[in-house]
């Protein structure tokens, strides 16, 4: 019973940051929409404009926050669950033959296969996450392939929300310190709004700027700290295809969906185009003047260095990698490079 109770308590505690954000959001909504704009503001036209803009930002913030929380980023092809008795056995018994027997039985149901590129195991969620970026305690969820766009929009919308509140509340905050406000309950809400909005604006701007840099380099937070491993070695920019294609990989080609919390990321989360292509060892001794691809069009002779230096056709082909992914014959080099041997985090 004790391990079960501990797991339940941990699950409840994991929701504390999210509940705190929700309560803070509700408190700020009441302070701004009711106390500041309706009670304190006398100009009706200014009330309508400010409240309309505020509720638009508020709705986008809540929408992106909700999608980030409840979108599962796990890898469904690798999801399996032990029975309750087997979990209890693993937690209760010391490591030894009992553990090995449980794992052997699980391996028969779920055979060991290589994990998808950039897939990692989250120790908090206890699941394999496609293109895992990090586990975010504020949403009690992992940020990965399926909800990374939602997470970026959540940061952007929350930053705009805080900046808007701080900017429109500034004049009343100045009046508060110069005794220009009537002695009502609203002045305490004005002070709370400005300090909370200013504080969160600073932290959100730094976090949002960092993730914008990650998107421009096509990196995850894990890959920023530990470079991905390829056959030729580690390369911190191995997945970078250039700023434009890196952006499209997260936000898609149609810009009308970029600012909406609607899933539009390119790919399937299991394979990714790279700027690293390796030379076939069997073709290493082929003279430069001979092209072995004339006999077998599917065997391409690639240089053993990044495309950004070698000007390979992968990035200069007239067809984009998104289009080539629909053609299995042409998509091998672009979407799932067999030379890539990523390591899964355990």
Secondary structure, DSSP 8 states (H G I E B T S, - for coil): -HHHHHHHHHHHHHTHHHHHHHHHHHHHHIIIIIIIIIII---HHHHHHHHHHHHHHHHHHHHHHHHHHH---B-GGG-----HHHHHHHHHS-SSHHHHHHHHHHHHHS------TT-EEETTTTEEETT--EEETTTTEEE-TTTHHHHHHHHHHHHHHHHHHHHHHHHHHHHHHTT-S-SSTHHHHHHHHHHHHHHHHHHHHHHHHHHHHHHHHT--HHHHHS--EETTEE-TTTT---HHHHHHHHH-S-GGGTTSS----SS-SS----S-----GGGTTS-TT--GGGT-TT-----SS-HHHH--HHHHSSS-HHHHTTSTTTSHHHH--TTB------
